[in-house]
C-alpha cells in the first residue's frame, strides 16, 4: 500500500547508505525546492513526488523515472545514503522542470474592475416608452451595479488576491486616472493584474443587441511594458525585444480572458441575448493598461427587448455571474493548479 509521507518522516523510511557526491541531491532538498510531497512504498522501494495533478515516480536502484504515469525518462538510479534517498543530476533537473519552484510560478495577484463612465458622464442612455410611460436606463448605473456584484463575488472566491474597483459610487474619473490606478498596483515580478472594464452598448440601429468583449488589435504595440529598473537590463535593443515579448504575452492573455468571459456570458444569458464575439479596437483603457485587459459590453440599452432585460435585477445578477465565471476560469488556467 502506498503511504503519503512528508519531509519530516522521510528519515523513518530509509536506512543508512554510502557517501554522497557533490552532484547528488537528497530527497529532502528536492521536496523543498519543488514544493512537492512524497508518496512512498517502503516494501517495494518505490516512490513518487507529487504536486497537484503532476507526479514523478521513481524506484530505488532503477534507471527510469515516470512522468505523469506516462512518459519515461532515463536517470541515475536513486539510492539510500546517510539516512535518506539521494538522486543524481538528471532526476533533479527533471524534477525542477516538472515542478518549478512555487515562488517562480505565474499568478494573478490582483483583479481591477472598471465600471465605465460615472458622475457627469452618464455613458449610453436608453429611453423607451411602455404603456405611455417613458423609462430610462443609464450606462453608468448599470455597469456600477454589475461591477459591485462582481467585486463581492471575486473577493469571496479569491481572498488572497487584491480586488480593486476604479469607482464604488457615482463618481467621475478620467480615462487616464482609471489606467493609472491599475498600472500602479504593486506586484511581484511573477504576478500579473487583470483589467476588466465593464460597459453597456448603444447604437443608432435599434435592432442591434447582444454582448461582446473588446480587446486590443494585435498590430497595436504598447510601450514601456518593461523597464531597465525592473529587469536590470540597460541595453535599449534588449529592452525593445523584452517589450515585444511581453506585448505578445499580454495580447494572447487578453484574448484568452475575452474568450473565457464570452463563454461565461453565453452559459447564463446566451438563450436571451446573442453572443457578438470578440471585437478589436484600441480603446484608451485597453491600450494603456499594461496587463491583460478586456472591455465587456453587457448589452444594448437602445434595443427595446434588451432594455427590458437590463432593467431586471435578476438579469444583471446573471450577467455578473457570467463575467465572474469567465474570470475565475481564466485565473484557474493561468495559474498552475496544485498546491497541497
SVG drawing of the C-alpha trace seen along z (x, -y; Angstrom):
<svg xmlns="http://www.w3.org/2000/svg" viewBox="-50 -66 81 71">
<polyline fill="none" stroke="black" stroke-width="0.4" points="0.0,0.0 1.4,-3.4 1.5,-5.8 1.9,-9.5 4.9,-10.9 6.1,-14.4 9.7,-15.6 9.7,-15.2 9.2,-11.5 11.4,-10.6 14.2,-9.5 12.0,-6.8 11.6,-5.2 15.3,-4.7 18.4,-3.2 21.9,-4.5 23.9,-4.2 27.2,-5.3 28.7,-8.7 27.0,-11.4 28.8,-13.2 28.5,-17.0 26.4,-16.4 23.7,-14.4 20.8,-15.8 19.0,-14.5 15.2,-13.8 14.5,-16.4 16.2,-19.1 14.3,-18.2 11.0,-18.3 11.8,-21.6 12.9,-23.2 9.9,-21.9 7.2,-22.3 6.2,-18.6 5.1,-15.9 6.3,-12.3 4.3,-9.1 6.4,-6.1 6.0,-2.3 8.7,-1.0 8.2,2.6 8.9,2.2 11.3,-0.8 9.0,-2.7 8.1,-6.4 6.8,-9.5 7.0,-13.2 3.6,-14.9 2.2,-18.4 -1.4,-18.8 -2.1,-16.7 1.6,-16.2 3.6,-13.1 7.1,-11.9 7.7,-8.3 11.0,-6.5 12.3,-3.3 15.4,-2.6 18.2,-1.2 16.3,-1.7 17.4,-3.9 13.9,-5.1 11.6,-7.8 8.0,-8.1 6.4,-11.5 2.6,-11.6 2.4,-7.8 3.1,-8.0 6.5,-9.4 9.7,-7.5 13.0,-9.3 16.4,-7.8 18.1,-8.9 20.9,-7.9 19.5,-5.1 18.3,-6.6 19.9,-5.1 19.9,-5.2 22.6,-7.2 23.2,-9.0 19.7,-8.1 17.9,-9.4 17.5,-8.9 19.8,-10.6 19.3,-11.4 21.6,-12.2 21.6,-15.4 19.3,-14.0 16.4,-13.4 17.0,-16.7 16.9,-18.6 13.7,-16.7 12.0,-17.4 12.8,-21.1 11.4,-21.3 8.2,-19.4 7.7,-21.2 9.1,-24.8 9.7,-26.4 6.4,-27.8 7.8,-31.3 8.5,-31.5 5.1,-30.4 3.0,-32.9 -0.1,-34.0 -2.8,-36.7 -2.1,-39.0 -4.9,-41.5 -8.1,-41.9 -9.0,-45.5 -12.7,-46.1 -13.5,-49.4 -17.2,-50.4 -17.3,-52.7 -18.4,-56.4 -19.8,-57.9 -20.6,-61.3 -21.2,-63.9 -20.6,-61.2 -23.8,-59.0 -22.5,-56.9 -25.1,-55.4 -28.7,-56.3 -31.7,-54.2 -35.2,-55.6 -38.3,-53.6 -42.0,-54.0 -44.1,-51.3 -47.8,-51.8 -47.4,-55.6 -44.6,-55.5 -41.2,-56.7 -38.5,-54.7 -34.7,-55.3 -31.5,-53.4 -28.1,-55.0 -25.0,-53.0 -23.1,-54.4 -25.7,-53.0 -26.0,-49.5 -22.2,-48.9 -21.7,-50.1 -24.4,-47.7 -22.7,-44.8 -19.2,-45.8 -20.1,-46.0 -21.7,-42.5 -18.6,-41.2 -16.3,-42.7 -18.1,-40.9 -18.1,-37.5 -14.4,-37.8 -13.5,-38.9 -15.2,-35.8 -13.6,-33.5 -10.1,-34.9 -9.5,-36.2 -5.7,-36.0 -5.9,-38.3 -6.3,-42.1 -9.7,-43.0 -9.9,-46.7 -12.7,-48.9 -11.9,-52.1 -15.1,-53.6 -17.5,-52.4 -20.1,-55.1 -21.4,-57.6 -18.1,-59.5 -16.3,-60.7 -12.8,-59.5 -10.8,-60.4 -9.6,-57.5 -6.1,-58.3 -7.0,-58.0 -8.5,-54.6 -5.5,-53.1 -3.1,-54.8 -4.9,-53.2 -4.5,-49.7 -0.9,-50.2 0.2,-51.5 -1.0,-48.3 2.3,-46.9 3.0,-43.4 5.8,-40.9 7.8,-40.0 5.9,-36.8 2.5,-38.4 0.0,-40.0 -3.0,-42.2 -6.2,-41.6 -8.1,-44.7 -11.8,-44.2 -13.7,-47.3 -17.5,-47.0 -19.8,-48.9 -23.2,-48.9 -23.8,-49.5 -25.8,-51.8 -26.5,-52.0 -28.4,-54.1 -29.6,-50.7 -32.2,-49.9 -32.2,-46.3 -28.6,-45.8 -28.4,-43.7 -26.2,-41.2 -23.0,-41.1 -19.4,-41.3 -15.9,-41.6 -13.3,-44.0 -9.5,-43.5 -6.6,-45.5 -5.8,-44.8 -2.7,-42.5 -0.9,-45.0 -1.1,-47.7 2.1,-47.9 2.1,-49.1 5.3,-50.9 7.2,-50.8 5.9,-47.4 9.3,-46.6 11.9,-48.9 15.6,-48.9 15.0,-49.2 12.7,-46.2 14.7,-44.0 18.2,-45.1 18.8,-45.5 20.2,-48.8 20.7,-47.9 17.8,-49.6 17.8,-47.0 17.4,-44.2 14.7,-46.2 12.9,-46.6 13.0,-42.8 11.8,-42.2 9.0,-44.7 7.8,-42.9 7.8,-39.6 5.8,-41.0 3.4,-42.7 2.8,-39.3 2.2,-37.7 -0.4,-40.3 -2.1,-40.2 -2.5,-36.4 -3.7,-36.5 -6.2,-39.3 -7.7,-37.1 -7.9,-34.1 -9.6,-36.2 -12.0,-37.6 -12.9,-34.0 -13.5,-32.9 -15.7,-35.9 -17.8,-35.3 -18.2,-31.6 -19.3,-32.6 -21.9,-35.0 -23.0,-32.6 -23.7,-30.0 -26.0,-32.2 -27.7,-34.6 -27.0,-33.2 -30.6,-32.0 -31.8,-35.6 -29.0,-37.7 -26.8,-36.9 -23.1,-36.4 -21.5,-39.0 -18.0,-37.6 -14.6,-39.2 -14.1,-42.6 -10.9,-44.6 -10.4,-48.3 -7.7,-50.4 -9.9,-51.8 -8.0,-54.1 -8.3,-51.9 -7.4,-48.7 -4.3,-50.1 -3.0,-51.9 -3.4,-49.1 0.0,-47.4 -1.6,-44.0 -4.1,-41.5 -7.2,-43.7 -10.7,-43.4 -13.7,-45.7 -17.0,-43.9 -20.2,-45.3 -23.1,-43.7 -26.0,-44.7 -27.6,-47.5 -29.8,-49.9 -31.0,-51.2 -32.7,-47.9 -36.2,-47.7 -36.1,-44.0 -32.6,-44.1 -33.6,-47.2 -36.4,-45.2 -33.8,-42.6 -31.2,-45.1 -34.0,-46.7 -34.2,-43.5 -32.0,-43.0 -32.1,-39.2 -30.7,-39.6 -27.9,-41.8 -27.0,-39.1 -26.8,-36.6 -24.6,-39.0 -22.4,-39.3 -22.3,-35.5 -21.2,-35.1 -18.3,-37.6 -17.3,-36.1 -17.2,-32.6 -15.1,-33.7 -12.6,-35.5 -12.2,-32.6 -11.8,-30.1 -9.1,-32.2 -7.3,-32.5 -7.5,-28.8 -5.9,-28.1 -3.4,-31.0 -2.1,-29.7 -0.6,-26.3 -3.1,-24.2 -2.0,-22.0 -0.7,-23.4 -1.5,-20.9"/>
</svg>
